[in-house]
């Protein structure tokens, strides 16, 4: 039976952060990044809003770009000591992903990370606290989804954790926060939105509900991402991209994704490539692989955008955003072709086993995953 789940409350427009001052509660644990939200003043604003509501706060910071199991366990410890009735994630997708699993371990201290890897294995939450997500980037949509991605640094694998239990209770979509993103982060996170929208639209689990949202998000990205990239002060473009991220999140959280994300999760875990950047590079290669299997859907996108080829148009969009066409072209990469080839077989197998592979429109083999990796690495 299909269903459609989103947060109970979504607050969106400039000044939406004010919602925090209206909350009832005693203690809030604010999970945030390695200093960006503090440096930009948004952490202080968040604490001030809670102070207006007479809610005591603690800050759990230093969440890294690819949140690790170790970071999650540190947050669990802090929450068990503080005993919050509100858990608040303030930051990018990594922060929200980490906060979700910290919250789960706070609710169930005896849980082990291995206990929640299987899809749907998360126990019931909200026994101790509710969860509020405040995204600082317009990309991951973790503020709206049943997904979290956590890295096992020992195995060098990113694990997508999937459960309706981790859909936040409330999302605050305030475009003033992502307006501070520099151009390249704007580009990478914006292409993450496009990957979410395209994959949710072509997912084997797509529905009438998700299709409408996916297609709208695709239109918004093509119209507003170049504007947000060229002029970070274009608040209309910022607001539209922030909304597009959440709209795409509402879609893919209910339809799931495809092998763009399966492949991006694994190469990102191996080489610490930013998730949005990995998605941007993989998008046209995977679209070409999937095209015949979901031709009607891809043609609908092309007709809506008035373009001839979605894959080629995405290559042009990437170029306009200064995104490289292949993994080999990434500047200052901490890997080379020999290192890529050395882990290619293992990485392809791991990508094939990723939960997102299950809803890809064309069923791939491990060999297919390997070929796509090679094409996307060398630009072939």
C-alpha positions, 0 to 999 in steps of 0.5 A: 500500500502506497502512502504519503508522509510529510512533516506535520508543519512546514513554515516557509518564508523570510522570518520563518525562524520566528516559529521557535519562539512560539513552541512549548517545551522545557529543553532543546538540544540544538545540533549544528555544524563545525562553526558556520551557523555560529559564524553567520549568527544563525546559531545565536538567533536560534538560541534567542528564539528559544529564550523568548519561549523560556526554553533552555538550550544546549548546543551539540556542534562540530558535525562534519560534512559526512557525519560519522557513527562516532559523531552520532554516538557523541551526540547521543551521550550529550542528549542523554545527559541533558534530557531535551524534549526538543531536538533541533537540527540547524545546518546542512543535510549532514547536520540534519542527518546526524541529528536524526540518528542522535535523536534515535539513539537518545530515544533508544540508548541500547540501539546499535548502529547495525540495528537500524541499517535495514530499511524500516528497522527503526523503532518508534520515536517521540517517546522523549522528544520531537524533532525540528529541522532548519536547513541552511542549504537548498539541497538535501531536503533532509528537513522533510524526508524519511532518510539519513545518511551516516558514514562508517569511516572504518568500512568507508561506506555511507549508509542511507537510513530509511524510516518514516519515524525520522520524518521531522515533526516540523520544518522551518524553510527560511530563505535568509539562511541559505542566502549566505551560501557561496556560489559553488555550494549553491551549485552543488546543493542545487544539483542535488535538488535536481537529482532528487526530483528527476529520480523521484519522477522516474522511480518505480515507486512514483505516484500521482502525488510525487509526480506533481511535486517532482516535475514542479521542482525540476522546473524551478531548478532550471529556472532559478538555480542559475540565478542563485548561483550568479547572484547570491543576493537574488532573494527571489531565486534563493526562496524558490530554490529553498522551496524547490529543495523541500518540494523535491524532498516531499516527493523522493521521501515518498517515492524513493530514488535510484542509482544516481544516489546509490553510486553517489553514496558509495563514491562519496564514502570512498573519496569524500566527494561532496554529495551534491557534486557527485550527483551532478556529475552522475546525473547525465550518465545515469539518465542515459542508462535509464532512458529507455526504461522510463522513456515516457517520463523523461519525455514528459520532463523534456516537453515541460522544459522545452528541451530535446535531451535532458542529459545534454541539458544537464551537462550544459547546466553543469557547465554554466555552474562550473561543475566538472563533467567527470570525477577525474576533472575535480580540482584538488581531488585527493585521489587518482585513477589508480586509486579509483580502479583499485576500489572499483569492483568493491565500490560497484558491488556496494552501490548495487546493494544500496537501498536506492537501487531497488526503485531505479527504473532499469534494474542494473547489474554490478557490471552496469554500475561499474561501467557507469562509474568508469564513464563518469570518472573518465568522462566517456 
